[in-house]
Amino acid sequence: DNEIYQAVVSTQSTGEKLQSKHPAAAPLSRKHLVSTVPAPSFENATFDSLDGVAIKRAAKSTRGGCGPSGMSSELWSRMLCSKAFTKEGDDLSFSLARLTRRLCTELVDPTTLSPLLACRLIGLNKNPGVRPIGIGEVLRRIIGRTVTQHLRSEIILSAGPLQLAAGQEGGCEAAIHAMNEYFERDETEAVLCADASNAFNVLNRMTCLINMRYLKKKKKKKK
């Protein structure tokens, strides 16, 4: 069982398998869009209070391996939070907060974000098969954590019981108890577990991002 968590030896065959699991995105299809009218913009005021303090707080709680740049979470935390770089750390956190607010409120050319979104790809042995694991840049994680901490209550409200990793207290534990309860009912004959093949990597993210803007707008109108 421990072999499942071991990295696969890098060979041409492994590289080809990993590449096959990351196909190019399908062309954007109008029939999958909620609307073709220009997407509504988000309210900038939502992110006005996102500042350098929030960046530093997120950096302190960010962990994990480094991305292609080799800059670790410890290095980022030291640059931003260490007393040895008080002024420089404040200036850097201020700049990152301004970048984060821009990413949240403006349409940024995706090609300019490639270095931020790049990942170090490794393969884990599924025995049989290979599971692709992308280790992204720590800076991307710091920015993402800053935004999710800033919007925590809104994310929990929007995700509801459909996404248990969105901050609900004891969400996974509640899901286990709920499944046990349904399974023990007299009318339950079986539980069907569905697992789509390579679903995360074949998802058209552009369609997702466009539709999310409309769905958010519709929820506000209902209120």
N, C-alpha and C positions, 0 to 999 in steps of 0.2 A: 504493500500500500504506500510506503514511503516514496517509491519510485515516481509516483504521480507528481510530486513536488520538485523533482530534480530537473535541472535545465538539460535540454537536448544538445548533444554535441553538434556544433555548427558545421554543416556540410552543404554541398550544393543542393542535395535533395531536401534538406531541412529548409533552406532558403526558398526553394520553389514552393514548398508546402505553405510556408508563412505568407509568401506573396500571393498565392491563390486565395488565401483567406482575407485579403484586403483588395477586393476588386474596385475598379474605378466606379464612381457614383453614376447611377443611371441618369439619363437626361431628365431635367425638370419637366414634369407632365402637368398640364393645366387641369386635367380631370381629377388630380389628387389634391388640388389646392382648394381651401375653403372659399377663397375669393380671388379674383384677378385684379381687383381695384388696388391702387397703391396702398401698401400696408400702413396702418396708423403708427405714429411714433409713441414711445413711452414718455411719461412725464419726467422731465429732468429733475424736478424737485425731489423725487424719490431718492435720488443719489447725492443731493447737495451736501448732506452731512457725512458722507463717506470720506474720511480723512486719513492722515498719516498714522494717527493713533490706532485706527482700525487695521491698517496694514501691518503695523508692528504686532498687534494682538494676534493676528492670523499667522504671522511668521513664527511666533513663539510656539504655536500649537501644530505647526506643519511638520510632518515626519515622512520618511520613505526614501527610496533610492533616488539618485540624481539622474537627470535626463542626458541628452547628447552633449551638453556643454560641460558636464562634469561638476557643476556647482551644486553642492549638497545643501540640505536643509539647515545644517549646522552653520555653514558659511553664510547663507542668507540671513539667518537669525543673528549672527555676530555682526554682519555689516549694518543691519537695521537697528539692532537693539543694544549692542555693546556700548558701555560707557567710554570705551576707548575711541569711539567714532561718534560722539554726541552730535555735533553739527552736521557731519557728513551723513549720519544715519537719519537725522531729521529731514535733511534735504532729499535723500533718496526715498524715504517713505512718502514725502509730499509729492514727489514726481510720480511714484507708483500709484498713489491715490488719484492723481489727475489722469493718469493713463487708464485706470480702472473705471473712473467716471465716464471717460470718453468711450470706452468699449461698451458701456452699459447704455449710452444715450445717443450714440452716433453710428452711422453706417460706415464701417472701416473696410477698406479694400482688403479682402482675405489674403491676397498674395503677400501683403506686407506683414502678415501675422505668422507666416510659415516658421520662422525661428522660434517663436513663442509656443507654437503648437506641435513642434517636432517631438518625436518619441524615440527612445532607444528600444528596439524590438528584440525580445528574446522568446524562445520557444520552451514551453514546459511539456514534459512527457505525460501524455494522457494514457498511454499504454493500453490500446494502441492509439496512434494519432498524435498530433501536436496542438497544444493550446497557445495561441499567440498572446503575449503579454507586452503591452506598450508602456514604457516608463517615461512619463512626460517630464518637462522641465519643472523644477521646484517653484520657479517664479509663477508659472501658470497656476500651480496649486495654491500659492499664496493669494493670488488675485481671485481665484474661484472661491476660496474659503472666506475671503473678505466679503464678497458679494453675498454668499449664502448666509453668513452670520448677520449681515445687514438686513437681509430679507427673510430671516428665519420664520417669523410668524406668518408672513404671506405665503411662503413655500409650504408650510405645514397645512395651512388652510386650503390652498389650491390642490395639493396632492391628496389630501384626505386619507382614506384608508387604502388607496390604490398603490401608494409608494411608501413602503415601510422604512426606507432609508432616508426619509426627508426630515427627520428630527422628532418624530413621535416617540414619546417615552415608552420604552418596553414594546415597541411595535412588532418586532420579530417574535417575541414571547407571546404576544396576543394572537399572532397569526397561527402559531403552533397549537395553542389551546383551542382556537376556533376550528382548525382542521380536525383536531382530535374529537371535538364535540360533534361535528358533522359526520365524521366517520363512524362514531358509535351509535348514531341514530338508526332506528329499525328500518327506515325507508331507504337508507344508503346501502347500495350494493357494491360500489367500487369507487375509487378516486382515480381520475385520469390526469396524469402529469404530461403536459405538452411542452416540448422543447424545440423551438425553431432552429434550424441549422444555420449557424453563423449569423444570427439575426442582427446583432449589434453592428457588425461590420458592413452589412449590405443595406442598412437603413439609409434612405436619402435624407441627409441632414438639412439640406437647403429647403426641402419641402417641410420638414419639421419646424425649422426656424420661422419660416413664413407663416405657417398655420398657427403657431403659438401666439404670434402677435394679434391675429384676429380673434382667437379664442379668448385671450386675455381681455380684449376690448369688449367682447360679448358678455363676459362675466360681469364687467363693471356696469354695463347697461342694465342687466337684470337687477342689480342692487338698487 
